[in-house]
Amino acid sequence: MSEQKDPYAALEDMLLRTQEQELDCDQFVALLAPYLDRRLEDAGLLELIEHHRDLCAECAEELLLLRRALEDRD
Amino acid sequence: MPRTCQAWVDDLKPESGAAYSSALADLRDFLRRTLGRAFGTELADSDLDDLTQESLLRIHQRLAGFEQRSRFTTWATAIAVNCAYSELRRRRHQHVSLEEAVEQGAVSLVQDGLAQHEPDREASLRAAIDHALTPRQREAIMALLGGLPLAEIARRSATSQGAVYKLLHDARQRLKRNLETQAGATEALPHAKRGT
């Protein structure tokens, strides 16, 4: 599990990336499975998912872990 | 032959008899392998057993809500990874209280790079945190700066990670607007002086 290195810089970065509409973590996690299976076609929703991934270190790590878990599944 | 998504759902109903036992054993084996692959040495064998069992329980509880928006195994693995990741995060931060994290966040504001290299920006941000945020927003921002993950802030606040994210999203929007207003006022100052 990753550690946050410079919280102050992280906050500055988060402020720069802040936008009016964002997915929260619960919404992001609920969309992980269809996202990884490429079942989502709504470009706006995909942008929101990727924005959340870039903004939330915890959810980005969860996505990474899920990708790793499913490697060589078939 | 691999099961279809619908076959997983049907077989995992206890009334399915032998198919239930077989599906449960297959899913347990699948989840244990996927968790092992995802977390490697972070999980001991006993952890893997416990977290696989906990994941199976959660999957059963949510089975009726599986909408086939993904493959069943992707959906089930997402639940298992979330379960294991939450547990590892809880263990890592279990000895840190919300108050300690808030205090650490306040310390980080004066110790970290920006405060040393961009004192004006640091002062603006500190002023925005002090004056533009509600007490709950300030507490959540400080706890985050103090290194406490959102999920652990949520656990200590008896709310969901999504609710904490929304609280912080509102806080970021307020901070951003406040900093833009401060920057606008600073830029406007020389013009105002020239006008006098």
Interface residues (C-beta under 8 A of the other chain):
Chain A: M1 E3 Q4 D6 P7 Y8 A9 A10 L11 E12 M14 L15 T18 E20 E22 D24 C25 D26 Q27 V29 L32 A33 P34 L36 D37 R39 C56 E58 E61 E62 L65 L66 R68 A69 L70 E71 D72 R73
Chain B: T34 L35 R37 A38 F39 E42 R69 S70 R71 T73 T74 W75 T77 A78 A80 V81 N82 Y85 L88 R89 R92 G105 S108 L109 D112 G113 L114 A115 E122 L125 I141 L144 L145 G146 G147 P149 L150 A151 S160 Q161 G162 A163 V164 Y165 K166 H169 R172 Q173 L175 K176 L179
